[in-house]
Amino acid sequence: MMRTRPLKVALLGCGVVGSEVARIMTTHADDLAARIGAPVELAGVAVRRPDKVREGIAPELITTDATALVKRGDIDVVVEVIGGVEPARTLITTAFEHGASVVSANKALLAQDGATLYAAAGRHGQDLYYEAAVAGAIPLIRPLRESLAGDKINRVMGIVNGTTNFILDKMDTSGAGYSEALDEATALGYAEADPTADVEGFDAAAKAAILAGIAFHTRVRLDDVYREGMTEVTAADFASAKEMGCTIKLLAICERAADGGSVTARVHPAMIPLSHPLASVREAYNAVFVEAEAAGRLMFYGPGAGGSPTASAVLGDLVAVCRNKLNEANGPGESAYTQLPVSSMGEVVTRYHISLDVADKPGVLAQVATVFAEHGVSIDTVRQHGRQDGGGEASLVVVTHRAPDAALSGTVEALRKLDTVRGVASIMRVEGE
């Protein structure tokens, strides 16, 4: 039996995602009501620019006073899609205090201070859902929080930023340089006017923090995530990757240590074998590869950004939260019972692909090999090519076996000091093997 009194929803933000949420709530109102068991009503929309025309939204719903909107007391669910840390954090905690559950897409806030939000939701008996914060329309948060709640997850590795994947895919398939590929991404609307958050890995790092916290039942903050951007990736790196049967992706990698005593979270470019499922993820798509003890290997794939895909995730959360409201129940809260420490990047065990410009003379390879041996790093393969332009220089490419990242970093620093090493042209980690 359907309840006749509607559940009231306040929308904070009405940009690309917010306007799509409002549109779907209106056009799919009957379906949403049937799925929830009660109608949902858009009761107010908080915006910064009230004079902007917003098609399909009644002018009387528009307000610039977001605080007053979330304090109304008759609001059942607040949908927050304004982004950033403040005022979003204060508005969300205020919503909890006044009896509203919250659906958010705010990855930055959740990564930086998710514990505060969880605590506030728990104190006031409200829900906090945020499927849209990671990987857009891809169902990922709920499977990790619920479907795999009885399993032990050991690794989460994925492509969680569509802009960077588009750029790297274009560099790989067309031979374009970084700047050229970025220009194309900007022209197509995949990259912002200021792409720093994407190309320097900040966006992916926030998502990695969220994924690691859920997967390993421990608190992982944005500051715990090691981060490298992909602006230094070159066409030469892709050429080297192809020689190894690999491609290059900007990866978010969250791992549990082999002894189970700690976790790591990192974001950086990496070479991965063409045989790995993530290697075939093209254009601006996202994909996340999960390794669990009982379930084995799972992959989640789909559009990771954009108004409609993100709104789809928001609406899915809205349906779940509204159902909980009707049943006077709550969904899962924070699960951080393991309280595992987050290890530094230096403790991560990985492989390196290192390209060196060296003097083209006898004994150089022996000197380089000695440096690796002194730092306890075993060499897997070596390729040496003389420069066609002469000049007495050669290119030396070394691929290592797995070793602690600190040892590999120390090796690179020592190589830079050799007189016979003219320069370190490229350093790339190798993953997915």
Salt bridges, closest charged atoms under 4 A:
GLU20 OE2 - ARG23 NH2 2.69
ASP74 OD2 - LYS8 NZ 3.19
ASP74 OD2 - ARG72 NH2 2.93
GLU86 OE2 - ARG89 NE 3.00
ASP113 OD2 - ARG89 NH1 2.77
GLU146 OE2 - ARG142 NE 3.84
ASP169 OD1 - ARG282 NE 2.61
ASP172 OD1 - LYS242 NZ 3.75
ASP203 OD1 - LYS107 NZ 3.25
ASP203 OD2 - LYS207 NZ 2.82
ASP223 OD2 - ARG221 NH1 3.54
GLU228 OE2 - ARG429 NH1 2.97
GLU243 OE1 - ARG383 NE 2.81
GLU255 OE2 - ARG155 NE 2.61
GLU255 OE1 - ARG266 NH2 2.92
GLU283 OE2 - LYS170 NZ 3.58
GLU293 OE2 - LYS152 NZ 3.79
ASP317 OD1 - ARG142 NH2 2.63
GLU334 OE2 - ARG219 NE 2.84
ASP357 OD1 - ARG387 NH2 2.38
ASP380 OD2 - ARG351 NH2 2.80
ASP380 OD1 - HIS401 NE2 3.85
GLU393 OE1 - ARG387 NH1 3.95
GLU393 OE2 - ARG422 NE 3.83
ASP405 OD1 - ARG429 NE 2.86
GLU413 OE2 - ARG416 NE 3.36
GLU431 OE1 - ARG155 NH2 3.11
GLU431 OE2 - ARG266 NH1 2.76
GLU433 OE1 - ARG351 NH1 1.91
